[in-house]
C-alpha cells in the first residue's frame, strides 16, 4: 500500500494526531530530513521504520509530511 492510499483511509487523521504526540517524533522527522533523505531519497516507509526502530505509522507520517512540505502544525 502506498502512502497516498493510506492518506485516503478514514483513520489517517487519527494516525497523524497520534504520531504528533510522540516525544521523539520531531527528532525522528528532523534526522530523516537532514540525514536519511540525503543518503536515500527513495527510502520506503518500511525501510525508514526499520532503520530508525520506529513504528511503521510514524514512518508513514514522516515521509508524507516531508514529501508534501507539511509541518507539525499542519
C-alpha positions as CSV (number, residue, x, y, z in Angstrom):
1,X,0.0,0.0,0.0
2,X,1.4,3.4,-0.9
3,X,1.4,6.5,1.3
4,X,-1.3,8.0,-0.9
5,X,-3.5,5.0,-0.3
6,X,-3.0,5.3,3.5
7,X,-4.0,9.0,3.4
8,X,-7.4,8.1,1.9
9,X,-8.2,5.9,4.9
10,X,-10.7,7.1,7.5
11,X,-8.3,6.7,10.3
12,X,-5.4,8.6,8.7
13,X,-6.1,11.8,10.7
14,X,-6.1,9.8,13.9
15,X,-2.7,8.3,13.0
16,X,-1.3,11.8,12.3
17,X,-2.6,13.1,15.6
18,X,-1.2,10.1,17.5
19,X,2.2,10.4,15.8
20,X,2.4,14.1,16.6
21,X,2.3,13.5,20.3
22,X,5.2,11.0,20.3
23,X,8.1,12.6,22.2
24,X,10.8,11.6,19.7
25,X,8.7,12.4,16.6
26,X,10.3,15.9,15.9
27,X,13.8,14.4,16.3
28,X,13.0,11.5,14.0
29,X,11.5,13.8,11.4
30,X,14.5,16.2,11.6
31,X,17.0,13.3,11.3
32,X,15.1,11.9,8.4
33,X,15.0,15.3,6.6
34,X,18.7,16.2,7.3
35,X,20.4,12.8,7.0
36,X,18.4,9.9,5.7
37,X,16.8,11.5,2.7
38,X,20.1,12.9,1.6
39,X,21.5,9.3,1.6
40,X,18.4,7.6,0.4
41,X,15.9,9.9,-1.2
42,X,13.8,6.9,-2.4
43,X,13.6,5.2,1.0
44,X,10.3,3.4,1.8
45,X,8.3,3.8,4.9
46,X,9.1,0.2,5.9
47,X,12.9,0.8,5.4
48,X,12.7,4.0,7.4
49,X,10.8,2.3,10.3
50,X,13.5,-0.4,10.4
51,X,16.4,2.0,10.2
52,X,15.1,4.2,13.0
53,X,13.4,1.5,15.0
54,X,10.1,3.3,14.9
55,X,6.6,2.2,14.2
56,X,5.5,2.0,10.5
57,X,2.8,4.6,11.2
58,X,5.3,7.1,12.4
59,X,7.5,6.5,9.3
60,X,4.5,6.9,7.0
61,X,3.6,10.3,8.6
62,X,7.2,11.5,8.5
63,X,7.6,10.6,4.8
64,X,4.2,12.0,3.9
65,X,4.8,15.3,5.7
66,X,8.3,15.7,4.3
67,X,7.2,14.9,0.7
68,X,4.2,17.3,0.9
69,X,6.1,20.1,2.8
70,X,3.7,19.9,5.8
71,X,4.8,20.8,9.3
72,X,3.8,19.7,12.8
73,X,1.2,22.4,12.8
74,X,-0.5,21.3,9.5
